[in-house]
């Protein structure tokens, strides 16, 4: 059903943003169910419980239908999963590989100490492709927090569903990583799968049962009945259209210090932003500009570009040390005219109470008690170029991890995403400002937000107590910035 639509737009791709966690889960389940020949999945984290069990269950079901499944997982977060991975890999139609793996499967911390330089570099890419016809690229891992299925934490994240000429580009990136020297078959690392096939079959049956149970839950059933899921399975998904170009780090970045390669994702993103004529909107949960990055953003603002940045507040971030790398740059950025916003942990509750929640997307009102944390990485230039992917604006993405994303040329999509961000922004986030004490006095930061309909201005960092101030102060002087 997609072919006629694509034929009407030669050279263009179809794409649809997935800003809602439930929609992102529904898309993955529907893609697995629609797969007929092949399914490739690449990710940084894959949880095998809860919503992850539902995804895994449908992936195994696809393999049962004869679909060739390849799963490529970064090895950092697979501790304690060796038997599960062996069980999945024991399926005749599934192969699992681990990227940049730990050789010592039982005492990882010891190997991390001995081989920190290698093991500190991680594959952060996220993609899923079925039949080389449809791909999903973005910032989400596979787990409850990424699909709005936890009541204590909900990541605000973003993926994009793609069909058309960009899909073979995603497949080419997957193949490069799959065949790289840092990609190891599970059977080479965990021989138990070969040695105990009966146990592996039994464990796999348990995983299948867990997946069936998850898929049978009212939450997942409702998602599979959604218009989006049915549209994906039938090939009638809603979509924008335009040119789409996949950008990715080379897999060899893991073993070679090549962060200055002009073909790498960070360099490609910087080039896109440098081409701005009027405005940029930069959304990054882990925003850690070094001195050069600070100067770059200030130079953009000085040449008349409207620069808006949305990142996590200290209280909303799930990685507190990142704040130590980010905070020292705020004053200079704000003084130069950069518009800086920090997401509040109460963002969903604030939107619900203001009556501004869930315009044009699934309602998050049932999650209003969840702590919000930004996890989306998207960048918009001049209201037509949109980057969606795994790439943060931080030293780790630039120098240590591998990243990927897609650049979409679509004024309609850009406008929708900007309006979505602007809608209720002062309810969801703090606008970081600056005030000067007297004539020529000290400059200090302020945080402005709307609470229960009233504008509030704070002159000290919201959500940060004395001990946290002390801890962040200590982290600032430690030589850890490139790790952030």
Steps between C-alpha positions, in 0.01 A plus 500: 500500500799731552639452148233707318544787747877492459470483121320834508804659669818380323806529722296588807432292810189475715547561872294534815627623841434292810503738795262294714641203691193282433517582127870411495425162657204441267725573200760244606239231564323570171828493307591162648154368412521635146846350431502232230866445412742683729514698824812687615513661844789709634489660844695616803265355765248216464304407811333158482228569756178702473466674166836356396350152542216601268745618233714189542192277484396646165857478370511128590157453340640653182789253511248218547339612172833462323617861520880536527568701816828675585536670838805719565529620860762711669647286778520758780151437636473124442646395836316196637330436165735236357257208528215709361711612205612143436140384512393762246797416279415129516200562275598378151383825339653744752861609535609726784828692497653719771692814414830579673438221753647409834712186467461423871127428530495460879729771645431796274617770738849349509525500122364856490785611725759320291359591160327829569625677188331244272192421707421866562413538131144382428261443210214742569316450166131406494322365194251234392441396138258246351523350150725790394171689452443685826737630768474660841782729617523718809594541862306224674642185648269203565361519853203619705630853569529568125141391428320688781440172682651594836319702763817638663694614193407593144755599238382762252651351187474495122528250214406524135345233279637503144414340165666562165857573384629566853427142611787337302726762661393379847557141389848588374589649840373186673701275267816702562467458876388137475811409299743717696787342693344624827180299439515151658249215462351402834603138444865610487471675836250279682553134408220384732251537214680232301574280799146488640251517212220340705538761776511776240181381333329488838616851589393629159154352553487690828592822320231433241243443775606823671466682170155350437392612846627854437331519159174379657499785753225762456766768447662322204170377358377858481817606321467224241147616425617857441480660159879536492565129560242394245636755253851359532385141456290590195750743347262792542688684773455876530806684371676818398717493189832651402869435451652284774870433554634259762814614685712268710838463660721232352504184709879531511460804726484248786861395444648814340511857628333656196254744658618776262395302190280737290276205416415426862158579641612789722683671212198454271268649763732797554509563125119497489478749788774723354286536188222670697377833366239589762454260792591170662319296764733257679352232726753285684453333840874486562620843391866551590670760279874527550665842464508463121134401498409799712687732266332338199149556637581857601633567149172373354304736723729793415440454129129545561389138519229436756639217713263310727614207713291258707679265739440343840495695822710362783188354661388331177824346377563129552879557484587762763871533411397634158371810676849572629628521144207707375437751781821710466406600144151634571587856594710567190237348271212695651705823498559452126127472432462122483152398621554221750226277644525220757231232524333466840452157660136599553449579130216252445317601816536868410359440152212296639408768755524776240267317262765504225586130498478265208411714202527280195659211689414232749409642838759483774249597768517153650873559549466843663665366816804371307832683513567641156848481350600613153658229283418622147776620272368716220626813331305730266654757264307781329168322541570241232799279591437252783759267655365208706732240648716380787751788498532723806685832499771379735862378490396136542296502179771689314804306617413168665168351389379415153179678398252515215200700387309624198472849352152571363419793274136578577362844587171339607669262744732773631206732563308228682795418723573865581137564591497186715809621687371854543160383623502531877878550507496732801279247683737214423834676534697779664617787278853571620559875519753741644488801727768743611536623856517882471716697259781276384420249772519124490297318238299204619250254358126493548242231419156607376206261467124484522348318796123468538455782253737739679844608378766416758861618502765314702842642578651170611511172311166317537520153648858533621578497871826590680646148482418474131663838439809368676500178299466681167776739606735208565413341165578825318866487599550133415649414157189317382352733238581277202316215676175700520 
